[in-house]
Amino acid sequence: MSKAKGLDETKIDKIAKSHMPALGIDLGGTNIRAAAVRDNEIITETERIPTPDGRDNIIEGILELISKFQKDVLVGVGIATAGIVNGDTGEIIGSTGNLPGWSGTPLKQVLEAKLGIPVHVENDANAAGYAEARIEALKRKRCVVTVTLGTGIGGGIVMHGRLFRGANWAAGEVGHIKIALDNKRLCTCGLFDCWEAYGAGRGVIQTAQELLEGVTEAQSPLAKNVDEITTYEIFDAGDAGDIMAQKIVNRWHEHISHGLVNIAHILNPDCFVITGGLSENIDFRLLEDMVADRSLPRVGESIEIRQSALQGQAGIIGAAQFVSDEFLSTRK
Amino acid sequence: MSKAKGLDETKIDKIAKSHMPALGIDLGGTNIRAAAVRDNEIITETERIPTPDGRDNIIEGILELISKFQKDVLVGVGIATAGIVNGDTGEIIGSTGNLPGWSGTPLKQVLEAKLGIPVHVENDANAAGYAEARIEALKRKRCVVTVTLGTGIGGGIVMHGRLFRGANWAAGEVGHIKIALDNKRLCTCGLFDCWEAYGAGRGVIQTAQELLEGVTEAQSPLAKNVDEITTYEIFDAGDAGDIMAQKIVNRWHEHISHGLVNIAHILNPDCFVITGGLSENIDFRLLEDMVADRSLPRVGESIEIRQSALQGQAGIIGAAQFVSDEFLSTRK
């Protein structure tokens, strides 16, 4: 009897916490953005500041952003950052060109000491993948791989709703799978023929420069300024009907399909989500056909390829949502 | 008091069962082998019969083999087979060239009806990977990928001790990741530039034929009969000091490393186990150097590449062990 009468404080605490938002922060090379998140959705305005130089200034910037959400009662803070992150300790363990000096930062420890609430730090592609795989339409998928196409290529692998991080926190570094033999293209990482040397922004430009060799301006206006050609010019020319540009864009789709095919034959996912700045230029029907064409039937037939539903918000949402989920799962 | 006095039948049952062997059966294109397995080790003689033609004859053959173990009290039967297998229903859902007509066989259902004990059917590369990852030396690894090099290339992915099968039971079809651009080599599966078109037996031969073009018999004895060259001749010539053969073998190592690098950047495993007929010809130090050379530091530094500890026994052991583990996990 006494049990039934007493309040189950733990349960009430859990219910209350499940309705509290978490703060999501996306730390990029250009700016830092923050917003409160509940149920995989942003529920406040997004605040942003330009990314400062140096470790201490970045941490100051993050704290400044967090202070703007003082009025919100937060369950915790999730941070999506470039670089490889130890998901247990929240330390940045792999450097990234965009954030010099960031490697080695014990970010979770520093912030938790100042804030007194749980902080989770996650690689940005992982955070984005976590959010994308949690949208309603994908909740029944078994394995969702989110591929971010931008200045590089990143990946986030979610199996049965859980992030897969690998033995050394570096799973999903899909930009550096090798898609060609014989050292054809040097990647910014120093390795040859990485997927991102073909599929990311720089890759599209290099493909254009190769295919435009010997092409005259009369044949394609793109030939005018090959050395300083941009991805915008290429995609715009393709949309405007330039056949050379369309050939470049088609070749780019082949390169993208090549990497997806490799992931597919290893993981056999039932969904790829494509996101990042370049994803808007993808012809999804063409890409799906190419992947099916280059896959074993059993592997190819089960894959849906989707455009991101969350786009630039995915990092903020995923990092915050991860904190909410972690918090609740440890307080059953 | 009464509780402490009574026997915990479930617990006793579990202890008894954990000491009972399971029967492991490896169904290959050439023969079917069977042995009893306990604690990831074969504890009886291995019985074998040549693989008969046709679905019904194969099933008869399997039953004949099982009858030879009637004296053993078995916890169940595990079968490792080529082809893609639905691990829940035990149905062969993907065909394989070596066992025509095998696809569509509801093997688990047929055998359980006849035997009255649990049967588990598993893809052979998965079964082998499961056994390899369970050896004492690898028990603390987080992600072990076993790669079988033979007439084809197969893969078995074990994460934190559990097999990963993908969304459609086809995870680990690593032989069909694409390692080259531009449709250079046709694979037996009908796709171009699959890893196994370079790394499996046929691939080594094609590499030899390409590299030996224009080479005279005076330069290399291998040039004598290029059209009918075998992998044995190539590896033997390499061991005997033939420089052309060594070049072919080195190139083969590059091809192998290429596929491993792709798996590594997706899964970030801490161990690769290399098995199968061709694995004896691997120079493991060279291969480890090549993989490290072609990987991001964080990915490459954590990978151990090992020769199989179980070799041809791994399929039998893995299939049987899986039954034991499943059986015990469902009877807690």
Contacts between the chains, C-beta under 8 A, distances in Angstrom:
chain1	res1	chain2	res2	distance
A	84	B	298	5.4
A	93	B	298	7.3
A	94	B	296	8.0
A	94	B	298	4.8
A	141	B	167	7.0
A	142	B	166	7.5
A	142	B	167	4.0
A	143	B	166	6.1
A	143	B	167	4.7
A	143	B	171	8.0
A	155	B	266	7.3
A	157	B	266	7.6
A	159	B	164	7.2
A	164	B	159	7.2
A	164	B	267	7.7
A	165	B	268	7.5
A	166	B	142	7.5
A	166	B	143	6.1
A	166	B	267	5.9
A	166	B	268	2.6
A	166	B	269	7.0
A	167	B	141	7.0
A	167	B	142	4.1
A	167	B	143	4.7
A	167	B	268	5.5
A	167	B	269	5.7
A	167	B	270	3.5
A	167	B	271	8.0
A	167	B	302	5.7
A	168	B	268	5.5
A	168	B	270	6.7
A	168	B	298	6.2
A	168	B	299	7.2
A	168	B	301	7.7
A	168	B	302	4.0
A	169	B	268	7.4
A	169	B	298	7.7
A	170	B	265	8.0
A	170	B	268	4.2
A	170	B	296	7.0
A	170	B	298	4.6
A	170	B	299	5.0
A	170	B	302	7.7
A	171	B	143	8.0
A	171	B	266	6.9
A	171	B	267	5.6
A	171	B	268	4.1
A	172	B	266	7.0
A	172	B	268	7.8
A	173	B	265	4.7
A	173	B	266	7.8
A	173	B	268	7.1
A	173	B	296	6.0
A	173	B	298	7.8
A	173	B	299	6.0
A	174	B	265	6.1
A	174	B	266	5.8
A	175	B	265	7.8
A	176	B	265	4.7
A	176	B	295	7.5
A	176	B	296	5.4
A	176	B	299	7.4
A	177	B	261	7.1
A	177	B	262	4.3
A	177	B	265	4.8
A	177	B	266	6.5
A	178	B	179	7.0
A	178	B	258	5.6
A	178	B	261	5.5
A	178	B	262	6.1
A	178	B	294	6.5
A	179	B	178	7.0
A	179	B	179	7.7
A	179	B	181	6.5
A	180	B	180	6.2
A	180	B	181	4.8
A	181	B	179	6.5
A	181	B	180	4.8
A	181	B	184	7.9
A	181	B	255	7.9
A	181	B	258	7.0
A	184	B	181	7.9
A	189	B	296	6.2
A	191	B	294	6.1
A	191	B	295	7.4
A	191	B	296	7.3
A	192	B	294	7.7
A	255	B	181	7.9
A	258	B	178	5.6
A	258	B	181	7.0
A	261	B	177	7.1
A	261	B	178	5.5
A	262	B	177	4.3
A	262	B	178	6.1
A	262	B	262	5.3
A	262	B	266	7.4
A	263	B	266	5.8
A	265	B	170	8.0
A	265	B	173	4.7
A	265	B	174	6.2
A	265	B	175	7.8
A	265	B	176	4.7
A	265	B	177	4.8
A	266	B	155	7.3
A	266	B	157	7.6
A	266	B	171	6.9
A	266	B	172	7.0
A	266	B	173	7.8
A	266	B	174	5.8
A	266	B	177	6.5
A	266	B	262	7.4
A	266	B	263	5.8
A	266	B	266	5.4
A	266	B	267	6.8
A	267	B	164	7.7
A	267	B	166	5.9
A	267	B	171	5.6
A	267	B	266	6.8
A	267	B	267	7.9
A	268	B	165	7.5
A	268	B	166	2.6
A	268	B	167	5.5
A	268	B	168	5.4
A	268	B	169	7.4
A	268	B	170	4.2
A	268	B	171	4.1
A	268	B	172	7.8
A	268	B	173	7.0
A	269	B	166	7.1
A	269	B	167	5.7
A	270	B	167	3.5
A	270	B	168	6.7
A	271	B	167	8.0
A	294	B	178	6.5
A	294	B	191	6.1
A	294	B	192	7.7
A	295	B	176	7.4
A	295	B	191	7.4
A	296	B	94	7.9
A	296	B	170	7.0
A	296	B	173	5.9
A	296	B	176	5.4
A	296	B	189	6.2
A	296	B	191	7.3
A	298	B	84	5.4
A	298	B	93	7.3
A	298	B	94	4.7
A	298	B	168	6.1
A	298	B	169	7.7
A	298	B	170	4.6
A	298	B	173	7.7
A	299	B	168	7.2
A	299	B	170	5.0
A	299	B	173	6.0
A	299	B	176	7.4
A	301	B	168	7.7
A	302	B	167	5.7
A	302	B	168	4.0
A	302	B	170	7.7
